Amino acid sequence: MIHFSSYRLKIFLFAFIGFSMLPEVSAQEIEIIRNRSVRDREVQIKIYPDLLVYPLPHRHIRENSETVISKNDTLRLNMDYVIDYMNGVLKLTGSVIEYDSLLLSYRTNQPFEPIVAQYWTGFISPEDDSASLVKIKPQIDKTARSTVPIRDERLNTHGSLVRGVKVGTNEGLSLNSGLRIQMEGEISDGINLIASMTDQNSPIQPEGNTQTLKEIDKVYVGLTGENFELTLGDISVNLSGSNFANYRRKLQGGSGSADVGGTIVTVTGAVSRGKFRTLSFNGVEGNQGPYRLIGDEGNLAVFIIAGSENVYIDGEKMSRGETKDYVIDYSNAELTFTPYRIISSDSRIAVDYEFSDRSYNRSVLASSLTTEIIAGKVRFGGRFIRESDDRDNPIGTTFSESELSALASTDEENVFVEGGIKVGKDKGAYNKIFSSLKGDSVFKYVGLNQDGTFIGVWSVFFTQVGEGNGDYDNKLGDSLLVSPQGNFYFEYVGSENGSYIAKKRIRSPSAQSIVSFNLAVQPSEKISIQTEIGLSSKDRNTFSSLNDNDNTGSALLIKGVFNTTAPDKGGVIFDSYIRRIAEEFSSLDRIDEIEFDRRWNKRVGLEGTETIMEGGAKIKSRGSDELYGRFGRLEVENEWRSDRIEIGGEKNIRFLGNIKLNQEILDSKTNDGVIKSEWKRRKGRLKKNWNNFTPVFGFEFEDKEDSDSLNSGFKYLEYFAGIEIKNIGPLNLLTEYTIRNDEERLNDELEPRSKAVSKTLGIEIPSSKIYSANLRFSRRTREFKGEFKDSSSNSQSNLIDMRSDLHPMNGALRLVIDYRAASELLAGIERVYLKVEEGRGNFRFDEDVNEYVPDISGDFILRTRQTDNYEPVTDIRVSMRFMIEPKRLNANRRNRRAKSGFWQGVSSRTFIRIDEKSKDSDTGALLRLEPSKFRNPDSTLLGNLTFEEDLTMFKRRNGSYLRLRYRYLENFNNQFITGGEESLTKEASFRWRQTRSTKTRYDIEGSRSSTLRSFSSSLRRGRDIISNEVSIDLSRLPSSRVEFGAKLTVGRDVDRLSSNDLKASLTEIELRNNYFLKGRGMVRFLTSWAHVGVTPNGAPLTFEMANGLKEGDSYKWSFSFDYKMGSNLNAMLTYEGRNESFRDTRHVGKAEVRAWF
């Protein structure tokens, strides 16, 4: 057994390359869009769901100069984000994690370009996430190679190294280290290297909403030569071409292949992050998702290995992407289909994927060999693969003696042990009491103290076993304080009346291996014979030797083909095969076609040795015409037999087009003949291409009759028609229409069950100088008939995806409209605040108002957790942007007068956005955007309305401008399990920036806003705050090396909902001084004082008042020194101190050296 730890693997990689300094680049993707002036910057940042801190490519950012926009929403300082201006770090709150990217513009006091912008070029990665192990190709920016001389000009390398130390109040000393290197080129004659290495791990999973994934933390070294290939690190293994031992995984380890005299040998040793599983299920009528992907034991606490999935609908493989068929949330293991693929209860969905349940690390050893014994005549191959759990090192736990004894006493895959652990008084959340209902002791939740400490005696593990199989149910707590189970606790509800048991489930470590041998013989060009033998071993519990004699199984395949066809000629193909798989045989990957059980009418749950015998013939003409027929039999030993006949053909007729017809007949029964099943399937399609006009017609028919029940069996007939028209002037048009009639057997008679009608319309106007648009609309209605009306309800689902972009007059006017609607399932959300060291969190608990508030020096971090309770909703997302920029009218004119004047300095931006997730049954009203249906307390689970209007005037080249802004934000959230929340914010503001010369600039800002927030929970305090604030910021550069600045802020807040007429006044003064070391760096000093007065004295303030400060005086002071020691070396020293009225003085110091090459 081979074990590879991630740490040891990476140390080995570094030693292999032989470098002592390996570079590091930020794991976030940050792109510098443009530098609008010497100090005005604009960057785009990709956002990851579990990441809140983003270092920026510039330091020494001028305070309040930034604008942060995501999906055209302007984010709010101290509400949605905070910025460490001195160090150039953006910190987000949990409220903006649903965004994909941010556009950030700001002004920096840094007069020189940051080194990171010059030298960091990103990562090298395989061009496709599904690429096989030995086909890695580099993607390197040839223009961004390092200019540092290296030993061999054929080897390109770049990267960075960072070393830092940080010390602070209540933090102690911490070290910061980062290494990353990318290399590509020829290291010696005939040997090429490609490598991407780091010593850091990122917990971030790629987003599953694009067709090609970019794995931001991929580490590997690849060597290729004339007769060998070697890859170490994060590898993708794809061993295909076998009937019983195919293997496709994403691993961490090493793999190499070599060609030795025509014999190809491949060896892999690695650690697997997941286990393979195939999950098949039917869709839910009118719901695009999300559909939960689960573990092999039905466990929900899993995540999906990014890029490992293959998704099929009705046997057809789907493509990932927001404009394709589906998107996937790897972290939450959720699959959602886009409006381009309508889902119904008739949709047969199958998913192959790798999942991790975080139980054990899994070692992998694989090898394969292929060789030609007689050139072109006889080929031999062998393959060995083994996966095994590391039983001695379970993830996140250690086994007690009693647990080890329980594991050793059974051969089951899951072991249940007592979940209650007596931890002592005031150390647990439960007590043990006697229940008259059970006649025995049960566990009772006794809660927490106000300070979060326990008051019980027992700590208890609960395991979900399915509704009606357990004794406990989870209940929602009424406290903001969080137990280890979050806001939930468990309550005894009676034997087999709940979904949970008070036991701990332990998954047994397992081991599985497979070996296969295949022999292919081709005695002539027309005849080929293939045989393969597979042997497997599966130990479900490596701690136990019980019943190990039934771990092994075998499989056999013999296949022959007689093929008389030749290129551009017709011919005949005869083939036949026999396959036998023993009941004990266990494969590591799926070995059957994706809808094998449906193809052979194999009953669910059948176990036994399985034998298939099948043969067929195909007659092909010189063109694409063909006629084929097949006959086969499936037998499950002593259980089931199914005979299958299939005939079909394809014909091209000049005046009709291409015709395809297919018919299948299956006759199945149990061996004793008691249960019989007959299944007939027919389908056909006619398609004709007339230049740009392509009509298609087709049908699908099935009739299944089972004898095991008078009510078993069904019948349906589906017709469809469609037209695709291209280049009708500027238009591309697509229409589809489908009718499906379902019948079901009742009392041995077929009765009409339902009628479903699906309509699709697609319109595309390719991008032009003034307009582009894309629309796809699908509607499916299903109406139930007769006796089925009582048990089923009629349904209608609508899917809309529309985008329109009108930009006439060289873009001086631009109107962009996005509209998206779908039927989905929505889960409840639980907010969990996790305690961390002070200064490492972004929230703190404010005891005065009994809630968590944002704080860049906080001691809590926010995590959200989905519940298992889903509700069907209609998801509506609409946005509109209207922009006016008169200066674009004269963008191409050379006349200076045309480019001057009042209107050249005027611009306007209007933005409206509506987001609604509603369970209202009147979907038509929702699609028509009727106001009464939005943000409705009775039906809305999540609703937002945003309106923003910006008017900018007097904009000049020196940076002067006047901006007027109005914002209206209405939010309704009933998704949180702790209760609903509503908020309404209105704000009117202005900013006047005046640049008198290159040496003097001042900003005057003023705003008036109202914030109304209400909560359904009585534990949280509502508020209605009127805020007024004015600030004056003056900057002066008496020389090119010195800058002085001062800022005065005055504000007043009134909470009209408070019982004591609560008022807060804010006065804040900030002084700053920057000294620029020409071409080398900068020294920055900053100090500020803020005073908050409260009426009445001592009354607690909510976070929205006084910019989040508390009553009294607050002080802040900081120093930073940033020095460019060389073309590739930078040093930074920072110190920050804070003295706030509600906590002790806090000091933080940090030193860092960063090198690039």
LUMGUKOL-239181 format. One record per residue (C-alpha): y, z, x. Coordinates in steps of 0.02 Angstrom, whole numbers, plus 32768, in hexadecimal, padded with zeros to 4 digits. Layout:
# residues N
YZX;...
//
This chain:
# residues 1157
800080008000;80AB7FCE8045;8148802F8019;81F77FEE803C;828B8061801C;8331800B8003;837F806F8091;82F880478110;82F67F9280DE;83AF7F7C80FF;83A77FD781A7;831C7F5F81D5;83877ECA81A3;84177F028211;83A47F1F82A5;83577E74828A;83FE7E1C829B;84327E87832F;84E67EAE8303;852F7F5A8313;85C17F3A829E;859E7EEF81F5;862D7ECA817C;86517F0280CD;86AA7EAC8041;86D97EF77F9C;86517EE67F1A;86D27EB67E9A;870A7E037E87;87C77DFC7EA4;881D7D557EB0;88D17D3F7EEA;89177CC37E6D;89C07CA67EBE;8A4E7CF87F1B;8AE57CD57EB0;8B617D107F35;8B5F7D737FD6;8B2E7E127F79;8AFA7DDB7EC9;8A3D7DCD7EBA;89C17D987E35;89067DBD7E3E;88717DAB7DCA;87EB7E337DC7;873D7E257D7C;87107EC17D17;86647F147D17;862D7F897C88;860480227CF3;869080107D73;873D805B7D59;878C80557E07;87C67FB07E55;881A7FA87F02;88A37F237F03;88C47EAA7F92;89737EF47FAE;89B07FA47FCF;8A5D7FEF7FB8;8A777FA97F09;8B217FC67EBD;8B1180427E30;8B1980007D7D;8B277F4D7DBC;8A7A7F207D7E;8A3F7EC37CE4;89867ECE7CB8;89417E507C3C;888F7E387BFD;88637DB67B7A;891D7DAF7B58;89277E6A7B35;89AA7EC27B9C;895F7F677BD5;89C180097BD1;89E780737C6A;899981227C61;893E80F17BC2;88D0805E7BF6;88E6806C7CB2;893B80C67D41;896D80827DEB;896E80D67E94;8A0780767ECE;89FF80B37F81;894A80837FA3;89407FEF7F2D;88B6802E7EBA;88A580067E00;884880857D94;881580587CE3;87EC80CB7C53;874E80B67BEB;87B0805F7B61;87BD7FB97BBD;870C7FA47BFE;86E67F1C7B7E;875B7EA37BD7;87137E1F7C4D;87A87E0D7CC2;885A7E467CDF;88F37DE47D15;89637E577D7B;8A117E2D7DB8;8A7A7EA57E1F;8AFD7EB47EA7;8ACA7EF77F50;8B347F487FD6;8ABF7EFA8055;8B1D7E6680A3;8A867E1F80FE;89E57DD780B8;89547E5180A9;88CA7E348126;88477E3A809E;88927DA0804C;88847D3E80ED;87D67D6C8127;876E7D9D808F;87147D078045;86927D567FD4;85D67D4F7FDB;85537CD1800B;84CF7CC57F83;84457C4F7F4C;848B7BC37EE3;841E7BF37E4F;83E27C9F7E18;83387C587DEE;83217BFF7E95;827B7C177EEA;82687C7F7F86;82677BF38005;82F07B867FBA;838B7BED7FDE;84247B838004;84CA7BC48045;856E7BBE7FE6;85F27BD9806B;86AA7BB1806C;86B47B468107;87717B5A8110;87697C178113;86FC7C3481AA;872C7CB88226;879D7C8282B3;87547D088325;86F57CB783B5;863A7CD583AF;85AF7CAA8427;856C7C1283CE;85E07B968379;85517B608308;854C7C0C82B4;85D37C368235;85F17CED8211;86707D5681B4;86787E028168;86C67EAD817A;86AB7F5F81B3;87017FF9816B;86FB80AD81A3;875E8136814E;876B81F08131;87B3824D809B;87DB83048083;882C835A7FF0;884283FB7F90;879A84337F47;874983957F8C;871683B9803E;8700833180BF;86B4828A808B;869181EE80F1;86AB813D80B5;864980B38109;862D7FFE80DF;85DA7F6E8137;85C37EB98102;859F7E19815D;857D7D65812D;85337CE981A8;84FB7C34819F;84CE7BB48221;84557B8282A8;84257C11831C;83B67BA6838B;83707AF7838F;831C7AD682E8;83347B8782A4;83B97BA8821E;83F87C4F81E1;84497C83813D;846F7D3A811F;84D37DAF80B1;84C27E6780DA;85127F0D80AE;84ED7FC680BC;852D7FEC800D;84D67FED7F66;852D7FBA7EC5;84EE7FF77E1C;85407F647DC6;84D47EE97D67;85157E367D58;85567E037CAE;84DA7D9F7C49;855A7D2C7BF7;85577C997C71;84D47C177C97;84D17C437D50;84D87CF87D8A;85387D357E21;84E37DCE7E67;856D7E2B7EC0;84FD7E9D7F28;847A7E237F65;843E7E458016;83CD7DD08075;83A87D7A811B;835A7CCE811C;83127C6D81AF;82D27BBB81A1;827F7B4F8220;821E7AAE8223;817A7B0281F0;81AB7BAD81AF;82217C0B813B;82447CC6813A;82AF7D2E80C4;82D17DE980CB;83337E50804F;83527E267F98;82DA7D987F76;82A17D307EE2;81E77D0B7EE7;819F7C7F7E7E;80E67C607E98;80B67BDB7E1A;80307B587E05;7FA37BD07DD9;7F517BED7D31;7F2F7CA77D4B;7F9E7CE37DDA;804E7CA17DBE;80D17D1D7DFA;818E7D197DE4;81F37DB17E17;82977DED7E61;82687E607EF1;82AB7EBE7F86;82487EA28024;820F7E10808D;81B87D6C8074;81877CE280E9;812A7C3D80E5;80E77BCE816E;80967B238179;800B7B2B81F9;7FB47A84820D;7FC57A598154;7F947B07811A;80247B6080C2;801F7C1E80C8;80997C90806B;80A07D4E807D;81117DC6801E;81267E82802D;81AC7ED37FC3;81E17F517F3F;81EE7F177E8B;827D7F587E23;82257F387D7F;81887F127D1B;81657E6F7CC1;81577E687C03;81547DE77B78;819D7E1E7AD2;81897DB57A34;81DF7DD8798F;82307D8278FB;82EB7D7D78E4;83487DDB785C;83937D7177D2;844C7D5977F3;84557DBE7894;847A7D72793E;84527E167994;84507E7D79F9;83927E837A03;834F7F127A6B;82D57EEC7AF8;825E7F7D7B14;81E17FBB7B93;81267FA27B8B;810F80477B30;819D80277AB6;821580917B1C;82CC80687B04;831380B67BA3;82FF801B7C0D;836F7F9A7C5E;83487EE47C81;83437E9B7D30;83D27E1F7D34;839B7D697D2A;82E47D937D0B;82E37D607C53;82A47CC17C01;82CF7CB47B48;82767C437ACB;82967C1B7A14;820A7BC279B6;81BB7B997A5E;82597B477AA5;82A97B937B3F;835D7BCD7B29;83F07BCA7BA3;845C7C607BCE;851A7C587BB7;85A37C767B37;85AA7BBA7B14;84EC7BA97B1A;84667C067AB6;846C7CBE7AE2;84BE7D487B48;84677DE47B88;84A17E947BB3;842D7EC27C42;84617F797C4D;84427F9C7B93;83B07F217B85;83FF7EC47AF3;83F17E0B7AC8;84747DB57A5A;84727D007A21;85127C997A1D;85547C347989;85037B9C79D8;84567BDD79A7;84487C1E78F5;83C57CA778DE;83627CCA783F;82C47D26780D;82667C83782E;829C7C8178E5;82097CA67957;82557CF979F0;81F67D1A7A92;823E7D637B32;81F37D737BDF;824E7DF47C48;82417E777CCF;82757F267C9F;82897FCA7CF9;826780717CA6;829980D27D43;81F081277D53;81AC80EC7DFB;81D380777E88;81567FE97E85;810E7F9D7F23;80DD7EE67F2B;806B7E8C7FA3;804C7DD27F87;80007D457FEC;7FCD7C937FCA;7F797C078029;7F667B4E8005;7F107ACE8071;7EC77A208067;7E117A1C809A;7E0779608088;7EB0790B808A;7EDE78CE7FDD;7E3278FA7F99;7E0E79B47F9E;7E8E7A417F99;7E667AFB7F9F;7ED87B8D7F76;7ECF7C487F6E;7F467CCF7F35;7F4B7D8C7F39;7FCE7DF97EE3;7FD57EB67ED0;80547F267E79;80467FE37E81;80B480767E50;80E380F17ED7;809381887E85;80CB82037F0C;818481DE7EF1;81B081D57E38;826581A87E19;82D882377DEA;825382BE7DD9;81C383197E2B;811E83437DD9;80ED83F87DBC;803A84337DD9;801884327D1D;805A83817D0E;7FF083457DA0;7F5983967D50;7F7D83407CAA;7F8F82987D01;7EEB82AD7D5D;7E8B82DD7CBF;7EA582397C60;7EA2817E7C7B;7F2B815F7BFA;7FCC81057C26;803581917BDB;801C824C7BE8;807382CB7B78;8095837C7BB8;80F0840D7B68;81A983E87B5F;81E9849B7B58;821884F07BFB;824D85A67BF8;82E585AA7C6B;832786587C43;83B186A67BDE;845286407BCE;840585B07C2F;83C385427BA3;83FC84EF7B01;836785257A94;830F85C27A5A;825E85D27A19;824C86147967;81C0862678E9;81BD85A27860;816885C977BB;8166850E779A;80F684F17831;80A7859C783C;80CD859E78F5;815E85A4796E;81DB85157977;827784F479DD;832385117992;83C584D179DE;8442855D79F9;84D184F97A48;854C851A7AD3;85DA85907AF5;868C854F7AF1;868D85457BAF;85F384D57BAC;857585597BE5;84CC856D7B91;849E85FD7B1E;83E585D97B04;834486027B62;82E5855D7B5D;830684AF7BA0;82A2842E7B3E;826F83797B57;825C83127AB8;8201826B7AB0;821881E57A2D;817081B479E0;81A681537946;81D981807896;815781EB783D;80FA821678DD;816382A77919;819D835478E6;8256834E7919;82EC82E078F5;838D82CD7957;842B830E7906;84E282F6792F;853C838E7974;85E983BF793A;862B83F479E4;868983917A67;862983EE7AEC;8595838A7B29;84E383C47B40;8468836A7BB4;843683007B1D;84EC82D17AFC;853482F87A51;848482FC7A06;840E838D79F0;835F839579A5;832883F07908;827A841578C5;825E83B67821;81A583D37800;810183907842;810082D07846;81A882C977ED;820F829D7887;821882207915;8210829679AC;8196831479F5;81BD83A67A66;8158835D7AF4;818183047B95;813682587BAD;80FE822D7C5D;80D5817A7C83;803C81737CF1;804D81127D95;7FE980737D8F;7FA97FEE7E07;7F7C7F3C7DE2;7F3B7EAF7E4F;7EFD7DFF7E38;7EA87D817EA7;7E897CCA7E7E;7E357C367ED0;7E4C7B837E9B;7DFB7AE17ED1;7E3F7A357EA4;7DD7799A7EC2;7E1278E77EA9;7D8278717ED1;7DE977DB7E98;7E9977B17E5D;7E6177BD7DA8;7DF478597DAC;7E27790C7DD5;7DC879AF7DC2;7E0F7A5D7DD0;7DBE7B077DCC;7E0A7BB47DDF;7DC07C627DE3;7E297CFE7DC8;7DFA7DB47DE5;7E687E457DB1;7E6B7F017DC0;7EDA7F767D5C;7EDB80317D75;7F43807B7CE8;7F4F81257D3C;7F3C81307DF9;7F3781EF7DEF;7E9381E57D8F;7DEA81997DB7;7DAC81A47D04;7D6681017CBE;7D9480A07D5B;7CF780397D43;7D4D7FD17CBC;7DE67FA57D25;7DAB7EF97D5F;7DA57E547D01;7D8B7D9C7D24;7DCA7CF27CEA;7D8A7C417D01;7DD57B957CE5;7D837AEA7CFA;7DE97A4F7CD3;7DCE79947CE4;7E4579017CCE;7E2278457CC6;7EC677E37CD0;7ED077257CCE;7F8D771A7CBA;7FFF76CF7D3E;80BD76BF7D51;810476407CD3;805876297C8B;7FF976757BFB;7F5376CB7C04;7EE677577BC5;7EDE780D7BF9;7E4778787BD1;7E4679317BFA;7DDC79C77BD1;7DD27A7A7C0B;7D787B1D7BEE;7DC97BC57C0C;7D757C6E7C02;7DD57D127C15;7D797DB87C10;7DBF7E457BA5;7DDD7EAF7C40;7E417E277C99;7EF87E567CAD;7F7D7DDE7CEC;80227E0A7D40;80837D807CE6;806D7D237C43;7FE17CA47C5A;7FE27C597BAB;80617BE47B60;80F17C3C7B0A;80AA7C2B7A58;7FF17C347A84;7FBF7CA479F1;80157C307975;7FCB7B9379C4;7F1B7BD779B0;7F367C457916;7EFB7CDB7979;7F047D7A7912;7F737E067954;7F187E9379AD;7E777E3479D3;7E237E6F7A73;7D8B7E287AC8;7D537DA17B40;7DB17D027B15;7D6E7C527B2A;7DCA7BAE7B0D;7D7C7B027B0F;7DF17A707AF2;7DF679B67B12;7E6A79297AE8;7E9878737B00;7F3F781B7B0D;7F6077617B03;800477297B51;8056767F7B42;80BF76297BC4;815A76777B79;816877277B34;80F2770E7AA1;805B777F7A9C;7FD077BD7A2C;7F70785C7A4E;7EEC78CE7A05;7EA379767A37;7E1579E679FD;7DF47A977A37;7DA47B3C7A0E;7DDB7BEE7A34;7D5A7C797A2B;7D7A7D327A3D;7CCF7D7C7A5F;7C7F7DCA79C4;7D277DC5796B;7D7A7D1F7945;7D667C63794F;7DED7BE07936;7DD57B237936;7E6E7AB97953;7E8B79FF7939;7F2E79AB796A;7F6078F4795A;800978A47975;806A781679BE;811177CC79EE;814C771C79C8;81EE76BC79E9;82177641795E;82AD75D2797E;82FF75DF78D3;82CA769378AE;82D476EB7955;8262776C79A2;81DD77B97930;81787855795C;80EC789A78EE;8078792D790A;7FF1798478A2;7F897A1E78C7;7EF87A667864;7EB17B11788E;7E147B577840;7DF87C0D7871;7D827C98783E;7D327D397878;7C837D2E78C0;7C387D797823;7C987CFC77B7;7CE77D85774B;7D997D557778;7DCD7C9F777D;7E727C4977A0;7EA87B95778E;7F4D7B5C77D6;7F997AAD77C9;80357A797827;809179D47823;8137799C786A;819278FA7888;823678B878CA;8294781278C3;832577F4793B;838B77567955;8412773279D5;849876B479A2;851876B67A2E;857C77557A09;852677777963;848377DC7963;8433781178BE;8396787D78B9;832178AB782A;828879197828;8216799077CD;81A47A2377F1;81187A5F777F;809E7AF1778B;801A7B327715;7FB37BCC7741;7F307C1E76D5;7ED37CBE7705;7E3D7D0376A8;7E517DBA76D9;7ECA7DDB764A;7F047D8B75A8;7FB67D9E75E8;7F9E7D547696;7FDE7CA976C7;807A7C3F76B9;80BB7B8F76AC;81617B4076D8;81AF7A9476E0;824C7A757746;82B679D8774A;834479BA77C3;83C0793077E6;844C791E7863;84CB78A578A7;851E78A57952;85B37832796B;860D78237A10;86B777DB7A3A;86FC77C3798B;87A877AF79D4;87C578597A24;873778AD79C2;868278DB79DF;862A790C793E;858579637917;853D798F786D;849479DD7840;844A7A077797;83A57A647779;834A7A9876DA;82B47B0C76E0;82497B3E764A;81D37BD17664;813E7C0075F9;80CF7C997606;80287CC775BC;80237D45752F;7F807D6474D4;7F327CD0752E;7FB97C5B74EE;804B7C10754E;80F17C497504;819F7C0B7537;81EA7C9075A8;82927C4F75E4;82FF7BBA7608;83687BB676A6;83F27B3976CC;84417B297778;84DB7AC1779F;852D7AA27846;85CC7A467872;86087A287923;86AC79D67953;86EA79BD7A04;878F79737A3E;878779637AFB;881A79A17B5E;88B1792F7B5F;8965793E7B96;899979987AF8;88FF79D67A9A;884A7A0D7AA6;87DA7A5F7A26;87277A937A09;86DA7ACE7966;862A7AFE7936;86077B427888;855C7B727845;852F7BBA779C;84837BF17760;84617C2C76AF;83BB7C707672;83967C8A75BA;82F87CE67582;829A7CB574E6;82257CFD7462;81D17DA17488;821A7DA47537;82CA7DC374F5;82A37E7B74DB;82677E9D758D;82E17E2D75EB;839A7E0975DB;83F17D6375EC;84517D4A768D;84D67CDD76D9;85057CD67790;85957C7977E1;85AF7C517897;86557C0D78D4;86907BE57983;87377B8C798D;87BB7B727A11;88587B097A02;88D87AEB7A8C;89797A8D7A64;89EF7A767AF9;8A6D79E97ADC;8B0D79C57B3E;8ABE79E57BE7;8A877A917BAC;8B347ACC7B7A;8AE47AF97AD4;8A337B3B7AD0;89CC7B7A7A3E;891C7BBC7A5F;88AD7BF779D0;88007C4579E4;87927C6F7950;86E27CB6795C;86757CFD78D2;85BF7D3578D0;85487DA97877;850A7E3178EC;84C47EE178F8;85327F6E7937;84F68014797E;855080B9797A;85A380F27A1B;859B819E7A69;861E81D17AE9;85D8823D7B73;864F82917BEF;85F582BE7C90;863483487D02;865E83147DB5;86C0835E7E44;877A83727E27;87D582D67E60;873F82647E4B;874F824C7D90;87C981F47D1E;87CB82727C8F;87EA832C7C7B;87CB839E7BE8;886F83DE7BA0;884884857B4E;88F3848B7AFC;88CE83F57A8C;880E84017A96;87F0834F7AD5;87D282E97B71;886D82917BB7;888082107C43;88A6825A7CEE;889882007D97;886C82A77DE7;87F682DC7D5C;874C832F7D62;86F282CB7CDB;86BA82167CCE;869A81BD7C2A;85F781677C00;85CC81187B59;851C81187B14;84D980B37A84;8473810179FA;83D780B379AF;8429809F7904;84657FED78E4;84C77FAC784F;84DE7EF4781E;85937EBD7831;85FC7E21782D;86557E0D78D3;86FE7DB578C8;87677D907963;88087D2E794F;88977D1879C7;89347CAE79CF;89AB7C917A60;8A4E7C347A4D;8AB87C187AE8;8B607BC37B01;8B9B7B957BB0;8C2C7B187BAA;8C2E7B067C68;8B8A7AA47C5D;8BE87A177C05;8C3F79EF7CA9;8BB37A1F7D1F;8B9F796D7D5F;8C5879417D65;8CB7793A7E08;8D6279547DB9;8D9B7A037DE8;8E0D7A0E7D52;8D7879F17CDF;8D227A857D30;8DB57AFB7D1A;8E087B447C82;8DE77BD17C08;8D477B8B7BBC;8CF27B7A7C65;8CF37C377C71;8CAD7C567BC4;8BF67C6C7B95;8B9A7CB57B02;8AE87CF27AE9;8A9A7D237A43;89EC7D6B7A3C;89857D9E79A4;88D37DDC79AC;885C7E1A7924;87B57E6B794A;874A7EA778BA;86977EE278A9;867D7F0077F0;85E87F277782;86437EE276E8;85CD7E717685;865B7DF97658;864D7D8F76F5;86B27D0276A7;874A7D72769A;87327DA9774E;87277CF5778A;87C67CCC7729;881A7D5F7781;884C7DB676E1;88B47E4E771A;88647EC8769F;87BB7EB276F4;87F87EE377A1;88037F9477E7;87BC7FD47744;877C80887754;86EC806376DD;86A67FCB7738;86F37FB877E5;86927FFB7879;87077FB678FC;87AF7F6278DB;88467F377944;88E87EDA7922;895F7EAF79B0;8A087E5A79A3;8A787E417A39;8B1B7DE27A4C;8B707DC97AF4;8C187D747B0A;8C547D597BBC;8D067D1D7BDF;8D7B7D027C72;8CE97CE87CE8;8D247CB47D94;8CD67C857E37;8D0C7D287E88;8C9F7D887E0E;8D237DBF7D90;8CF57DBA7CD8;8D037E127C30;8C637E307BCF;8C5B7E6A7B1B;8BB27EA17AD8;8B697EDB7A33;8AB67F1A7A23;8A527F497989;89A37F9179A3;89347FCA7916;8886800D793F;87FA804E78D2;8758808C791C;86CA80CF78B2;864680A97934;864A8150798E;85C881CA794E;86468259795A;86AD820B78CF;872F818678AB;87D4816F7904;8870811078D1;890C80EA7933;89AD80887917;8A29806579A2;8AD1800E7992;8B3D7FF37A29;8BE17F997A4C;8C197F8F7B01;8C887F327B7A;8C8C7F1A7C35;8D267EDC7C91;8D0A7EAE7D47;8DA27E817DAB;8D9F7E467E5F;8E4E7E4F7EA6;8E1C7E0A7F4E;8D877E047FC0;8DAA7EBB7FE6;8DC97F0C7F3C;8D667F0D7E9A;8D627F7D7E04;8CF47F887D69;8D2B7FD57CC5;8CA47FF37C43;8CAB80407B98;8C2D80567B0D;8C1880A37A62;8B6A80B87A1C;8B09810F7995;8A53814479A7;89EE817C7912;893B81B9792F;88C2820978B4;880E824678C2;878882667841;874B82FA78AA;87A7839A7885;879183CD793A;8810834D7976;88C983567956;892782C67905;89D28292793F;8A6B822C790D;8AD8821A79A6;8B8381C879B6;8BAC81A57A6D;8C4D816B7AC0;8C5881497B7A;8CD680FC7BF3;8CC080E27CAE;8D2E809D7D39;8CDF80637DDC;8D4D80357E71;8D0E7FE47F11;8D767FC67FAD;8D467F6D804F;8DD27F8F80CC;8D6D7F338150;8CCF7ECD815A;8C6E7F678191;8CAD7FEF811D;8CA880028060;8CE980937FF8;8CC480AB7F41;8CEA81257EB6;8CB2812E7E02;8CF081997D72;8C8B81A87CD1;8CC382047C35;8C5882117B99;8C4782707AF6;8BAE827E7A83;8B9E82CA79D5;8AF982EB797D;8B1E82DF78C4;8A6F831B7892;8A7C83C178ED;8A99845A7885;8B20849D78FA;8B8B83FE790E;8B4A83E379C0;8BC3838F7A3A;8BB383647AF1;8C3883297B6B;8C1482D87C13;8C8382C67CAA;8C3982777D46;8C89824A7DEC;8C3081E77E72;8C6C81C17F23;8C15814B7F9A;8C2E81058047;8BD18076809A;8BDB80478151;8B927F9F8181;8B477F83822C;8B697ECB8241;8AC67E6B8238;8A647F0C8251;8A6B7F7D81B9;8ACF7FFA8157;8AF680B38149;8B1980F48098;8B5C819A805A;8B6781CA7FA3;8B9782677F48;8BB382887E90;8BE183177E1D;8BC4831C7D62;8BF7839F7CE4;8BAF83AB7C35;8C0384177BB4;8BA884457B14;8BEC84847A6F;8BAC85027A3A;8B8785487AE6;8ACF854E7B16;8A9384D77A8F;8A0384667ACA;8A2C83AE7AE1;89B9831D7ABC;899B829F7B47;8A0C821C7AF7;8AA4828C7B0D;8B0B829B7BAE;8AA182187C07;8A0D828E7C09;8A66831B7C65;8A6883D27C32;8AFB84487C13;8B56847D7CAF;8B77842D7D59;8B0383B47DB0;8B1683757E63;8AC582E67EBF;8ADB82B17F74;8A8082337FDF;8A7F81DF8088;8A25814380C2;8A1A80E68165;89CE80388167;89C07FE48211;897C7F3C8246;892F7F6182F0;88F87EAF830E;88D77E0B82B9;88327E518276;884F7F0C8277;88B17F7C8200;88CA803981F9;890B80A3816A;893B81598159;896C81A580B1;89988250806F;89C282837FBD;89F0832A7F72;8A05835F7EBD;8A4683FF7E71;8A3683FF7DB4;8A5F84897D3C;89AF84987CF6;894A849D7D98;895384CE7E50;89A084607ED6;892E83D37F0A;892C837F7FB5;88CC82E17FE2;88CB828A808B;887081ED80C0;886181898160;880F80DF816C;87F1805581E9;87BE7FA881AE;87887F148217;87687E5E81EB;87127DD6824D;
//
